[in-house]
Amino acid sequence: MTQSQGAEVLHPGAPRSAAPPGRRARAGHGHPWLTLVAVALGVMMVGLDATVVSIANPAIAKDLGASLSGLQWVTNAYLLALAVTLIPAGKIADRFGRKRTFLAGVVGFAVSSLLIGLSGGLGMVIFWRVVQGFAGALLQPASLAILRNTFPADKLNAAIGVWGSTVGISIAGGPIVAGLLVENVNWESVFFLNAPLGVIALAMGLWVIRESKDEESAGSFDLTGVALLTGALFGLVWGLIKAGEHGFGDTVPLVSFAAAVVLFAAFVWNELRVEKPLLPLGLFKSVSLSAATGLIILGFFGMFGTIFFITLYLQQVHGMSPVDAGVRMLPMTGIFIVASPVAGVLTNRFGPRLPLALGMAFTAAAMFGLSRIGVDAPYIQLWPWFVLVGLAFGMVIVAGTEAIVGNAPAHLAGVAGGLQQTASQVGGVLGTSVLGVLMSTKVGDVLVERLTGAGVPGAAAQQLSGQEGLVSQGVAPVPPGTPGGTAKAITDGSHLAFMDGFQTSLTVAGSVALVAILAALLVRRGASPVEGAAVA
């Protein structure tokens, strides 16, 4: 790898060269741990955004008069923009500079967050959420690539562990912070929170992060590959979102999936023939990298789906406030802060195989355990499983990230980071949509039976048979003016039907996690950067 003027490209384990003659090095410039702090501050904005929006959604709907579908697009618009841009953004970071790309993402994320809070209507909120997704895509792969090219090989796992802990801290604190802000200030303040974080991350990043790039990627940019991959990912994610709303047999998701398959095939054909591909397919010659990518998808499938349903269970079935639900979920989100550095230590000592297998085993145990809880389960029956989910999440994300980024050549660190983040997003969408369809299908099958069993008259139960969409969210569809006894029967029957769907979905998630343990056995420690061959 060559070195461009004014930018030093470092491999983990490679010594940092002295400052050029006549130029005095800035104090802290290129320091690995200060660089990690700067990167972590930027990543923290994205982590907070992952949880605060769900807490702010009810207030947004009330203030802006949003329908359910409109409110869903506050999340889906961001998700679509993020998912389709991550791998191209990683390539941009490798080619044009990881520091430059990361800081552009920080600025874009902070500014778009500020403008979301200043929006006067739902349309502008959704628009700026799209911009925020693009900015997040620039920020996330570049952050991993910076770490890959800053830390020596023997410290990289520890750095990724701290990086994962930062995500955990922001995810854990997000619901509580957002709940307090929404209840005591307004929903706009949830988004304003990113502005000061962005300013600090920008200032520190400008000072300490050392620029690095892939000089081999100079020249033509694979615009055809960008267009094909973006279109394919858009079709996949759009289809999953629509399948979650209408079922996998609906025309829109079927057409979207078909388009995604065609575009993916065209993308592979394009990548095999161009001189400098967007995503070098030679990366997937590494069994460890390929297996780890699949594991990230399967791990996030179970964990994101579970978090989604647990939130509904706590707030809708148990009637907790957002703040109370966030506090009750701390054993799940908070343990992630501890699990990430522990996973880094385990990965450093034993390689990624052990923590990945443990993570998926913990996931399976937690899914099967939670699938057996009832409507009125006391908290003591919940928190041990929450702890297991948090441990699993930390191990899978840290060891999986190391397996993907560590098994890719250092000059493709940005692309590898984009691949890891894309797998995470696709797995999360896949989990919420597939498990959501299973939930609503099961609820539809048992709703009338559960309502009549709870004491609702047969005719009234039949009239409510089309309300499985609401019941799948934990909402009891009690018509206005219903007598107290019947209202209670509807509520009891609806919650029992919800739990039937909940148990079915989590049983499937647990089974998927068991299968993923087998994939974990294929993952090996990444080759050292000195030994790693360039990928054609």
KOLKE-751428 format. One record per residue (C-alpha): residue number from 1; residue in one letter; x, y, z. Coordinates in nm, 2 decimals. Layout:
{NUM,'A',{X,Y,Z}}
...
end
This chain:
{1,'M',{0.00,0.00,0.00}}
{2,'T',{0.13,0.35,-0.09}}
{3,'Q',{0.11,0.66,0.12}}
{4,'S',{-0.04,0.98,-0.01}}
{5,'Q',{0.09,1.32,0.06}}
{6,'G',{-0.04,1.45,0.40}}
{7,'A',{-0.21,1.11,0.49}}
{8,'E',{-0.04,0.82,0.65}}
{9,'V',{-0.19,0.48,0.60}}
{10,'L',{-0.13,0.24,0.89}}
{11,'H',{-0.19,-0.13,0.93}}
{12,'P',{-0.25,-0.27,1.28}}
{13,'G',{0.09,-0.37,1.41}}
{14,'A',{0.28,-0.14,1.18}}
{15,'P',{0.49,0.13,1.36}}
{16,'R',{0.38,0.49,1.32}}
{17,'S',{0.64,0.70,1.14}}
{18,'A',{0.77,1.02,1.28}}
{19,'A',{0.63,1.35,1.17}}
{20,'P',{0.78,1.49,0.84}}
{21,'P',{1.10,1.69,0.88}}
{22,'G',{1.03,2.05,0.98}}
{23,'R',{0.68,1.97,1.10}}
{24,'R',{0.61,1.93,1.47}}
{25,'A',{0.35,1.66,1.54}}
{26,'R',{0.04,1.77,1.73}}
{27,'A',{0.01,1.64,2.08}}
{28,'G',{-0.23,1.34,2.06}}
{29,'H',{-0.25,1.33,1.69}}
{30,'G',{-0.29,0.97,1.58}}
{31,'H',{-0.29,0.84,1.94}}
{32,'P',{-0.49,0.52,1.93}}
{33,'W',{-0.69,0.56,2.25}}
{34,'L',{-0.77,0.93,2.19}}
{35,'T',{-0.88,0.83,1.84}}
{36,'L',{-1.11,0.57,2.00}}
{37,'V',{-1.27,0.84,2.22}}
{38,'A',{-1.33,1.06,1.92}}
{39,'V',{-1.48,0.77,1.72}}
{40,'A',{-1.69,0.66,2.02}}
{41,'L',{-1.85,1.00,2.06}}
{42,'G',{-1.97,0.99,1.69}}
{43,'V',{-2.10,0.64,1.73}}
{44,'M',{-2.28,0.73,2.05}}
{45,'M',{-2.51,0.96,1.84}}
{46,'V',{-2.62,0.67,1.63}}
{47,'G',{-2.66,0.44,1.93}}
{48,'L',{-2.88,0.70,2.10}}
{49,'D',{-3.09,0.74,1.79}}
{50,'A',{-3.16,0.37,1.78}}
{51,'T',{-3.37,0.38,2.10}}
{52,'V',{-3.48,0.74,2.16}}
{53,'V',{-3.70,0.76,1.85}}
{54,'S',{-3.93,0.48,1.96}}
{55,'I',{-3.99,0.66,2.29}}
{56,'A',{-4.06,0.99,2.11}}
{57,'N',{-4.29,0.84,1.85}}
{58,'P',{-4.62,0.87,2.05}}
{59,'A',{-4.55,1.24,2.12}}
{60,'I',{-4.46,1.30,1.76}}
{61,'A',{-4.78,1.14,1.65}}
{62,'K',{-4.99,1.35,1.89}}
{63,'D',{-4.81,1.68,1.81}}
{64,'L',{-4.80,1.64,1.43}}
{65,'G',{-5.12,1.44,1.38}}
{66,'A',{-4.94,1.14,1.23}}
{67,'S',{-5.12,0.83,1.13}}
{68,'L',{-4.98,0.49,1.22}}
{69,'S',{-4.83,0.44,0.88}}
{70,'G',{-4.69,0.79,0.88}}
{71,'L',{-4.53,0.73,1.21}}
{72,'Q',{-4.38,0.41,1.10}}
{73,'W',{-4.20,0.60,0.82}}
{74,'V',{-4.02,0.81,1.08}}
{75,'T',{-3.83,0.49,1.16}}
{76,'N',{-3.84,0.32,0.82}}
{77,'A',{-3.72,0.62,0.62}}
{78,'Y',{-3.40,0.63,0.83}}
{79,'L',{-3.36,0.26,0.81}}
{80,'L',{-3.39,0.25,0.43}}
{81,'A',{-3.14,0.53,0.38}}
{82,'L',{-2.90,0.37,0.62}}
{83,'A',{-2.92,0.01,0.49}}
{84,'V',{-2.88,0.10,0.12}}
{85,'T',{-2.58,0.33,0.17}}
{86,'L',{-2.36,0.15,0.42}}
{87,'I',{-2.14,-0.05,0.18}}
{88,'P',{-2.10,0.23,-0.08}}
{89,'A',{-2.02,0.46,0.22}}
{90,'G',{-1.75,0.22,0.33}}
{91,'K',{-1.60,0.23,-0.02}}
{92,'I',{-1.61,0.61,-0.01}}
{93,'A',{-1.42,0.60,0.32}}
{94,'D',{-1.15,0.37,0.18}}
{95,'R',{-1.10,0.58,-0.13}}
{96,'F',{-1.14,0.94,-0.02}}
{97,'G',{-1.02,0.91,0.34}}
{98,'R',{-1.17,0.75,0.65}}
{99,'K',{-1.12,1.06,0.87}}
{100,'R',{-1.28,1.29,0.62}}
{101,'T',{-1.58,1.05,0.57}}
{102,'F',{-1.63,1.00,0.94}}
{103,'L',{-1.63,1.37,1.02}}
{104,'A',{-1.87,1.44,0.72}}
{105,'G',{-2.10,1.18,0.88}}
{106,'V',{-2.07,1.34,1.22}}
{107,'V',{-2.16,1.68,1.08}}
{108,'G',{-2.45,1.55,0.87}}
{109,'F',{-2.59,1.35,1.16}}
{110,'A',{-2.58,1.64,1.40}}
{111,'V',{-2.72,1.89,1.16}}
{112,'S',{-3.00,1.67,1.04}}
{113,'S',{-3.09,1.58,1.40}}
{114,'L',{-3.12,1.95,1.47}}
{115,'L',{-3.34,2.01,1.17}}
{116,'I',{-3.57,1.72,1.27}}
{117,'G',{-3.63,1.90,1.59}}
{118,'L',{-3.70,2.22,1.41}}
{119,'S',{-3.94,2.06,1.15}}
{120,'G',{-4.30,2.18,1.16}}
{121,'G',{-4.46,1.88,1.00}}
{122,'L',{-4.43,1.51,0.96}}
{123,'G',{-4.31,1.53,0.60}}
{124,'M',{-4.01,1.73,0.69}}
{125,'V',{-3.94,1.50,0.99}}
{126,'I',{-3.93,1.21,0.75}}
{127,'F',{-3.72,1.40,0.49}}
{128,'W',{-3.45,1.49,0.75}}
{129,'R',{-3.46,1.13,0.89}}
{130,'V',{-3.36,1.02,0.53}}
{131,'V',{-3.07,1.26,0.54}}
{132,'Q',{-2.98,1.14,0.89}}
{133,'G',{-2.97,0.78,0.76}}
{134,'F',{-2.72,0.88,0.48}}
{135,'A',{-2.51,1.06,0.74}}
{136,'G',{-2.51,0.76,0.97}}
{137,'A',{-2.40,0.54,0.68}}
{138,'L',{-2.10,0.76,0.63}}
{139,'L',{-2.02,0.76,1.00}}
{140,'Q',{-2.04,0.39,1.10}}
{141,'P',{-1.82,0.20,0.86}}
{142,'A',{-1.56,0.47,0.87}}
{143,'S',{-1.54,0.45,1.25}}
{144,'L',{-1.45,0.08,1.23}}
{145,'A',{-1.21,0.14,0.94}}
{146,'I',{-1.03,0.41,1.15}}
{147,'L',{-0.99,0.17,1.44}}
{148,'R',{-0.87,-0.11,1.20}}
{149,'N',{-0.60,0.13,1.07}}
{150,'T',{-0.50,0.29,1.40}}
{151,'F',{-0.47,0.01,1.65}}
{152,'P',{-0.20,-0.26,1.65}}
{153,'A',{-0.33,-0.61,1.59}}
{154,'D',{-0.29,-0.71,1.96}}
{155,'K',{-0.51,-0.42,2.08}}
{156,'L',{-0.77,-0.42,1.81}}
{157,'N',{-1.01,-0.65,1.98}}
{158,'A',{-1.00,-0.44,2.30}}
{159,'A',{-1.07,-0.13,2.10}}
{160,'I',{-1.37,-0.29,1.92}}
{161,'G',{-1.49,-0.40,2.27}}
{162,'V',{-1.49,-0.04,2.39}}
{163,'W',{-1.65,0.07,2.06}}
{164,'G',{-1.93,-0.19,2.13}}
{165,'S',{-1.96,-0.07,2.49}}
{166,'T',{-2.02,0.28,2.36}}
{167,'V',{-2.31,0.15,2.16}}
{168,'G',{-2.43,-0.03,2.47}}
{169,'I',{-2.42,0.28,2.69}}
{170,'S',{-2.61,0.48,2.44}}
{171,'I',{-2.87,0.21,2.38}}
{172,'A',{-2.91,0.15,2.75}}
{173,'G',{-2.94,0.52,2.84}}
{174,'G',{-3.15,0.61,2.53}}
{175,'P',{-3.49,0.51,2.66}}
{176,'I',{-3.45,0.66,3.00}}
{177,'V',{-3.30,0.99,2.87}}
{178,'A',{-3.56,1.01,2.60}}
{179,'G',{-3.85,0.94,2.84}}
{180,'L',{-3.73,1.21,3.08}}
{181,'L',{-3.69,1.46,2.79}}
{182,'V',{-4.03,1.38,2.63}}
{183,'E',{-4.21,1.39,2.97}}
{184,'N',{-4.04,1.71,3.10}}
{185,'V',{-3.94,1.91,2.79}}
{186,'N',{-4.07,1.80,2.44}}
{187,'W',{-4.00,1.54,2.17}}
{188,'E',{-3.79,1.79,1.98}}
{189,'S',{-3.53,1.79,2.26}}
{190,'V',{-3.46,1.42,2.19}}
{191,'F',{-3.31,1.51,1.86}}
{192,'F',{-3.14,1.83,1.98}}
{193,'L',{-2.93,1.60,2.21}}
{194,'N',{-2.72,1.50,1.92}}
{195,'A',{-2.60,1.85,1.84}}
{196,'P',{-2.35,1.90,2.14}}
{197,'L',{-2.23,1.54,2.10}}
{198,'G',{-2.16,1.61,1.73}}
{199,'V',{-1.97,1.93,1.81}}
{200,'I',{-1.74,1.76,2.06}}
{201,'A',{-1.69,1.46,1.83}}
{202,'L',{-1.60,1.69,1.54}}
{203,'A',{-1.36,1.90,1.74}}
{204,'M',{-1.18,1.60,1.89}}
{205,'G',{-1.18,1.41,1.56}}
{206,'L',{-1.02,1.70,1.37}}
{207,'W',{-0.74,1.71,1.63}}
{208,'V',{-0.66,1.35,1.70}}
{209,'I',{-0.77,1.12,1.41}}
{210,'R',{-0.50,1.04,1.16}}
{211,'E',{-0.62,1.02,0.80}}
{212,'S',{-0.59,0.69,0.61}}
{213,'K',{-0.72,0.57,0.28}}
{214,'D',{-0.68,0.29,0.02}}
{215,'E',{-0.44,0.42,-0.25}}
{216,'E',{-0.52,0.12,-0.46}}
{217,'S',{-0.88,0.24,-0.51}}
{218,'A',{-0.77,0.56,-0.68}}
{219,'G',{-0.91,0.61,-1.03}}
{220,'S',{-1.25,0.50,-1.15}}
{221,'F',{-1.54,0.45,-0.90}}
{222,'D',{-1.78,0.16,-0.96}}
{223,'L',{-2.09,0.37,-1.00}}
{224,'T',{-2.27,0.09,-1.17}}
{225,'G',{-2.20,-0.13,-0.87}}
{226,'V',{-2.32,0.14,-0.64}}
{227,'A',{-2.65,0.18,-0.83}}
{228,'L',{-2.71,-0.20,-0.85}}
{229,'L',{-2.63,-0.27,-0.49}}
{230,'T',{-2.83,0.03,-0.37}}
{231,'G',{-3.13,-0.09,-0.58}}
{232,'A',{-3.10,-0.45,-0.46}}
{233,'L',{-3.08,-0.35,-0.09}}
{234,'F',{-3.37,-0.11,-0.13}}
{235,'G',{-3.58,-0.38,-0.28}}
{236,'L',{-3.49,-0.62,0.00}}
{237,'V',{-3.55,-0.38,0.29}}
{238,'W',{-3.86,-0.22,0.13}}
{239,'G',{-4.00,-0.57,0.08}}
{240,'L',{-3.93,-0.67,0.44}}
{241,'I',{-4.09,-0.35,0.57}}
{242,'K',{-4.40,-0.41,0.36}}
{243,'A',{-4.41,-0.77,0.45}}
{244,'G',{-4.42,-0.67,0.81}}
{245,'E',{-4.72,-0.45,0.74}}
{246,'H',{-4.92,-0.67,0.50}}
{247,'G',{-4.76,-1.02,0.51}}
{248,'F',{-4.51,-1.20,0.28}}
{249,'G',{-4.79,-1.31,0.04}}
{250,'D',{-4.88,-0.95,-0.05}}
{251,'T',{-4.80,-0.83,-0.41}}
{252,'V',{-4.57,-0.54,-0.30}}
{253,'P',{-4.32,-0.75,-0.10}}
{254,'L',{-4.32,-1.03,-0.36}}
{255,'V',{-4.24,-0.78,-0.64}}
{256,'S',{-3.98,-0.61,-0.42}}
{257,'F',{-3.80,-0.94,-0.34}}
{258,'A',{-3.81,-1.04,-0.71}}
{259,'A',{-3.65,-0.71,-0.81}}
{260,'A',{-3.39,-0.75,-0.53}}
{261,'V',{-3.29,-1.09,-0.66}}
{262,'V',{-3.25,-0.96,-1.02}}
{263,'L',{-3.05,-0.66,-0.91}}
{264,'F',{-2.83,-0.87,-0.68}}
{265,'A',{-2.75,-1.11,-0.97}}
{266,'A',{-2.67,-0.81,-1.19}}
{267,'F',{-2.45,-0.67,-0.92}}
{268,'V',{-2.25,-0.99,-0.88}}
{269,'W',{-2.20,-1.00,-1.26}}
{270,'N',{-2.08,-0.64,-1.26}}
{271,'E',{-1.84,-0.70,-0.97}}
{272,'L',{-1.68,-1.00,-1.15}}
{273,'R',{-1.61,-0.80,-1.46}}
{274,'V',{-1.50,-0.45,-1.34}}
{275,'E',{-1.14,-0.37,-1.26}}
{276,'K',{-1.21,-0.20,-0.93}}
{277,'P',{-1.53,-0.34,-0.78}}
{278,'L',{-1.73,-0.17,-0.51}}
{279,'L',{-1.75,-0.49,-0.31}}
{280,'P',{-1.46,-0.73,-0.40}}
{281,'L',{-1.63,-1.07,-0.41}}
{282,'G',{-1.29,-1.22,-0.32}}
{283,'L',{-1.37,-1.12,0.04}}
{284,'F',{-1.62,-1.40,0.06}}
{285,'K',{-1.35,-1.66,-0.02}}
{286,'S',{-1.28,-1.63,0.35}}
{287,'V',{-1.51,-1.88,0.52}}
{288,'S',{-1.47,-1.70,0.85}}
{289,'L',{-1.58,-1.37,0.70}}
{290,'S',{-1.88,-1.52,0.52}}
{291,'A',{-1.99,-1.72,0.82}}
{292,'A',{-1.95,-1.41,1.05}}
{293,'T',{-2.17,-1.21,0.81}}
{294,'G',{-2.44,-1.47,0.83}}
{295,'L',{-2.41,-1.49,1.20}}
{296,'I',{-2.45,-1.11,1.24}}
{297,'I',{-2.77,-1.14,1.03}}
{298,'L',{-2.90,-1.43,1.24}}
{299,'G',{-2.80,-1.28,1.57}}
{300,'F',{-2.97,-0.94,1.50}}
{301,'F',{-3.27,-1.13,1.37}}
{302,'G',{-3.34,-1.28,1.71}}
{303,'M',{-3.22,-0.99,1.93}}
{304,'F',{-3.39,-0.70,1.75}}
{305,'G',{-3.71,-0.89,1.72}}
{306,'T',{-3.70,-0.98,2.08}}
{307,'I',{-3.64,-0.62,2.20}}
{308,'F',{-3.92,-0.50,1.98}}
{309,'F',{-4.17,-0.74,2.13}}
{310,'I',{-4.04,-0.70,2.49}}
{311,'T',{-4.10,-0.33,2.46}}
{312,'L',{-4.46,-0.39,2.35}}
{313,'Y',{-4.51,-0.64,2.63}}
{314,'L',{-4.39,-0.41,2.90}}
{315,'Q',{-4.57,-0.09,2.79}}
{316,'Q',{-4.89,-0.23,2.64}}
{317,'V',{-4.96,-0.55,2.84}}
{318,'H',{-4.80,-0.45,3.17}}
{319,'G',{-4.90,-0.08,3.12}}
{320,'M',{-4.56,0.07,3.21}}
{321,'S',{-4.46,0.42,3.11}}
{322,'P',{-4.17,0.46,2.86}}
{323,'V',{-3.93,0.55,3.15}}
{324,'D',{-4.04,0.26,3.36}}
{325,'A',{-4.00,0.02,3.07}}
{326,'G',{-3.65,0.16,3.00}}
{327,'V',{-3.55,0.11,3.36}}
{328,'R',{-3.68,-0.25,3.36}}
{329,'M',{-3.48,-0.32,3.04}}
{330,'L',{-3.15,-0.21,3.20}}
{331,'P',{-3.05,-0.57,3.28}}
{332,'M',{-3.07,-0.62,2.90}}
{333,'T',{-2.92,-0.30,2.77}}
{334,'G',{-2.69,-0.22,3.06}}
{335,'I',{-2.52,-0.56,3.07}}
{336,'F',{-2.41,-0.49,2.71}}
{337,'I',{-2.17,-0.23,2.84}}
{338,'V',{-1.99,-0.50,3.04}}
{339,'A',{-2.04,-0.78,2.78}}
{340,'S',{-1.86,-0.59,2.50}}
{341,'P',{-1.52,-0.55,2.66}}
{342,'V',{-1.54,-0.90,2.80}}
{343,'A',{-1.61,-1.02,2.45}}
{344,'G',{-1.31,-0.83,2.33}}
{345,'V',{-1.09,-1.00,2.59}}
{346,'L',{-1.23,-1.35,2.50}}
{347,'T',{-1.19,-1.28,2.13}}
{348,'N',{-0.83,-1.16,2.18}}
{349,'R',{-0.74,-1.48,2.37}}
{350,'F',{-0.95,-1.75,2.20}}
{351,'G',{-1.05,-1.60,1.87}}
{352,'P',{-1.41,-1.50,1.77}}
{353,'R',{-1.54,-1.86,1.75}}
{354,'L',{-1.59,-1.91,2.13}}
{355,'P',{-1.77,-1.58,2.20}}
{356,'L',{-1.98,-1.62,1.89}}
{357,'A',{-2.09,-1.97,1.99}}
{358,'L',{-2.16,-1.85,2.35}}
{359,'G',{-2.35,-1.55,2.22}}
{360,'M',{-2.58,-1.75,2.01}}
{361,'A',{-2.63,-2.02,2.28}}
{362,'F',{-2.72,-1.74,2.53}}
{363,'T',{-2.96,-1.60,2.27}}
{364,'A',{-3.13,-1.93,2.22}}
{365,'A',{-3.16,-1.99,2.60}}
{366,'A',{-3.31,-1.64,2.65}}
{367,'M',{-3.56,-1.68,2.36}}
{368,'F',{-3.68,-2.01,2.48}}
{369,'G',{-3.70,-1.88,2.84}}
{370,'L',{-3.90,-1.57,2.75}}
{371,'S',{-4.13,-1.77,2.53}}
{372,'R',{-4.26,-1.94,2.84}}
{373,'I',{-4.36,-1.63,3.04}}
{374,'G',{-4.73,-1.54,3.09}}
{375,'V',{-4.94,-1.22,3.08}}
{376,'D',{-4.88,-1.13,3.45}}
{377,'A',{-4.52,-1.26,3.48}}
{378,'P',{-4.35,-1.10,3.77}}
{379,'Y',{-4.03,-0.91,3.70}}
{380,'I',{-3.82,-1.17,3.87}}
{381,'Q',{-3.91,-1.41,3.58}}
{382,'L',{-3.79,-1.16,3.32}}
{383,'W',{-3.47,-1.00,3.42}}
{384,'P',{-3.25,-1.31,3.42}}
{385,'W',{-3.34,-1.36,3.05}}
{386,'F',{-3.28,-0.99,2.99}}
{387,'V',{-2.92,-1.04,3.12}}
{388,'L',{-2.86,-1.33,2.88}}
{389,'V',{-2.98,-1.12,2.59}}
{390,'G',{-2.75,-0.84,2.68}}
{391,'L',{-2.45,-1.08,2.72}}
{392,'A',{-2.54,-1.24,2.38}}
{393,'F',{-2.57,-0.90,2.21}}
{394,'G',{-2.22,-0.79,2.33}}
{395,'M',{-2.05,-1.11,2.23}}
{396,'V',{-2.21,-1.13,1.89}}
{397,'I',{-2.15,-0.77,1.78}}
{398,'V',{-1.79,-0.76,1.91}}
{399,'A',{-1.67,-1.10,1.80}}
{400,'G',{-1.87,-1.08,1.47}}
{401,'T',{-1.72,-0.74,1.39}}
{402,'E',{-1.37,-0.86,1.46}}
{403,'A',{-1.43,-1.17,1.24}}
{404,'I',{-1.55,-0.96,0.95}}
{405,'V',{-1.32,-0.66,0.98}}
{406,'G',{-1.02,-0.87,1.10}}
{407,'N',{-1.05,-1.12,0.81}}
{408,'A',{-1.06,-0.84,0.55}}
{409,'P',{-0.74,-0.68,0.42}}
{410,'A',{-0.66,-0.35,0.60}}
{411,'H',{-0.70,-0.15,0.28}}
{412,'L',{-1.06,-0.27,0.26}}
{413,'A',{-1.15,-0.19,0.62}}
{414,'G',{-1.42,0.06,0.52}}
{415,'V',{-1.59,-0.19,0.29}}
{416,'A',{-1.57,-0.46,0.56}}
{417,'G',{-1.72,-0.21,0.82}}
{418,'G',{-2.00,-0.13,0.57}}
{419,'L',{-2.06,-0.51,0.52}}
{420,'Q',{-2.09,-0.56,0.90}}
{421,'Q',{-2.33,-0.27,0.95}}
{422,'T',{-2.54,-0.38,0.65}}
{423,'A',{-2.57,-0.73,0.79}}
{424,'S',{-2.68,-0.58,1.12}}
{425,'Q',{-2.95,-0.37,0.96}}
{426,'V',{-3.08,-0.64,0.74}}
{427,'G',{-3.09,-0.89,1.03}}
{428,'G',{-3.28,-0.64,1.24}}
{429,'V',{-3.54,-0.57,0.97}}
{430,'L',{-3.56,-0.94,0.89}}
{431,'G',{-3.63,-1.01,1.26}}
{432,'T',{-3.89,-0.75,1.32}}
{433,'S',{-4.07,-0.83,0.99}}
{434,'V',{-4.06,-1.21,0.99}}
{435,'L',{-4.14,-1.24,1.36}}
{436,'G',{-4.40,-0.97,1.33}}
{437,'V',{-4.58,-1.17,1.06}}
{438,'L',{-4.56,-1.48,1.27}}
{439,'M',{-4.70,-1.28,1.56}}
{440,'S',{-5.00,-1.14,1.37}}
{441,'T',{-5.07,-1.47,1.20}}
{442,'K',{-5.08,-1.66,1.53}}
{443,'V',{-5.29,-1.38,1.69}}
{444,'G',{-5.54,-1.40,1.41}}
{445,'D',{-5.57,-1.78,1.45}}
{446,'V',{-5.64,-1.77,1.82}}
{447,'L',{-5.81,-1.43,1.88}}
{448,'V',{-6.17,-1.53,1.87}}
{449,'E',{-6.11,-1.84,2.08}}
{450,'R',{-5.92,-1.64,2.34}}
{451,'L',{-6.19,-1.37,2.35}}
{452,'T',{-6.47,-1.61,2.40}}
{453,'G',{-6.27,-1.81,2.66}}
{454,'A',{-6.22,-1.48,2.85}}
{455,'G',{-6.60,-1.43,2.86}}
{456,'V',{-6.67,-1.21,2.55}}
{457,'P',{-7.00,-1.31,2.38}}
{458,'G',{-6.95,-1.50,2.06}}
{459,'A',{-7.10,-1.24,1.83}}
{460,'A',{-6.89,-0.96,1.98}}
{461,'A',{-6.58,-1.18,1.95}}
{462,'Q',{-6.65,-1.23,1.58}}
{463,'Q',{-6.68,-0.86,1.53}}
{464,'L',{-6.33,-0.81,1.68}}
{465,'S',{-6.18,-1.09,1.47}}
{466,'G',{-6.02,-0.84,1.22}}
{467,'Q',{-5.83,-0.65,1.49}}
{468,'E',{-5.53,-0.88,1.50}}
{469,'G',{-5.31,-0.58,1.39}}
{470,'L',{-5.39,-0.39,1.71}}
{471,'V',{-5.38,-0.70,1.93}}
{472,'S',{-5.03,-0.79,1.79}}
{473,'Q',{-4.91,-0.46,1.93}}
{474,'G',{-5.05,-0.55,2.28}}
{475,'V',{-5.35,-0.32,2.24}}
{476,'A',{-5.69,-0.44,2.35}}
{477,'P',{-5.95,-0.32,2.09}}
{478,'V',{-6.22,-0.22,2.33}}
{479,'P',{-6.50,-0.03,2.15}}
{480,'P',{-6.61,0.30,2.31}}
{481,'G',{-6.90,0.26,2.55}}
{482,'T',{-6.83,-0.11,2.62}}
{483,'P',{-6.95,-0.21,2.97}}
{484,'G',{-6.68,-0.26,3.23}}
{485,'G',{-6.71,-0.64,3.25}}
{486,'T',{-6.70,-0.69,2.88}}
{487,'A',{-6.41,-0.44,2.84}}
{488,'K',{-6.21,-0.64,3.09}}
{489,'A',{-6.29,-0.97,2.91}}
{490,'I',{-6.18,-0.81,2.58}}
{491,'T',{-5.86,-0.69,2.74}}
{492,'D',{-5.78,-1.03,2.90}}
{493,'G',{-5.86,-1.22,2.59}}
{494,'S',{-5.65,-0.98,2.37}}
{495,'H',{-5.35,-1.00,2.60}}
{496,'L',{-5.37,-1.38,2.60}}
{497,'A',{-5.38,-1.38,2.22}}
{498,'F',{-5.08,-1.14,2.22}}
{499,'M',{-4.89,-1.38,2.44}}
{500,'D',{-4.97,-1.68,2.21}}
{501,'G',{-4.81,-1.48,1.92}}
{502,'F',{-4.52,-1.36,2.15}}
{503,'Q',{-4.44,-1.72,2.25}}
{504,'T',{-4.45,-1.85,1.89}}
{505,'S',{-4.23,-1.57,1.76}}
{506,'L',{-3.97,-1.62,2.03}}
{507,'T',{-3.96,-1.99,1.99}}
{508,'V',{-3.88,-1.94,1.62}}
{509,'A',{-3.61,-1.69,1.71}}
{510,'G',{-3.46,-1.93,1.96}}
{511,'S',{-3.45,-2.21,1.70}}
{512,'V',{-3.27,-1.97,1.45}}
{513,'A',{-3.02,-1.90,1.72}}
{514,'L',{-2.95,-2.27,1.77}}
{515,'V',{-2.88,-2.31,1.40}}
{516,'A',{-2.65,-2.01,1.41}}
{517,'I',{-2.42,-2.19,1.67}}
{518,'L',{-2.32,-2.42,1.38}}
{519,'A',{-2.21,-2.12,1.17}}
{520,'A',{-2.01,-1.99,1.47}}
{521,'L',{-1.79,-2.31,1.45}}
{522,'L',{-1.67,-2.21,1.10}}
{523,'V',{-1.53,-1.87,1.22}}
{524,'R',{-1.16,-1.83,1.28}}
{525,'R',{-0.94,-1.55,1.40}}
{526,'G',{-0.85,-1.29,1.13}}
{527,'A',{-0.52,-1.32,0.95}}
{528,'S',{-0.26,-1.06,1.05}}
{529,'P',{-0.25,-0.75,0.82}}
{530,'V',{0.10,-0.83,0.72}}
{531,'E',{0.01,-1.18,0.61}}
{532,'G',{-0.33,-1.09,0.46}}
{533,'A',{-0.33,-1.10,0.08}}
{534,'A',{-0.50,-0.83,-0.12}}
{535,'V',{-0.84,-0.92,-0.24}}
{536,'A',{-0.90,-0.90,-0.61}}
end
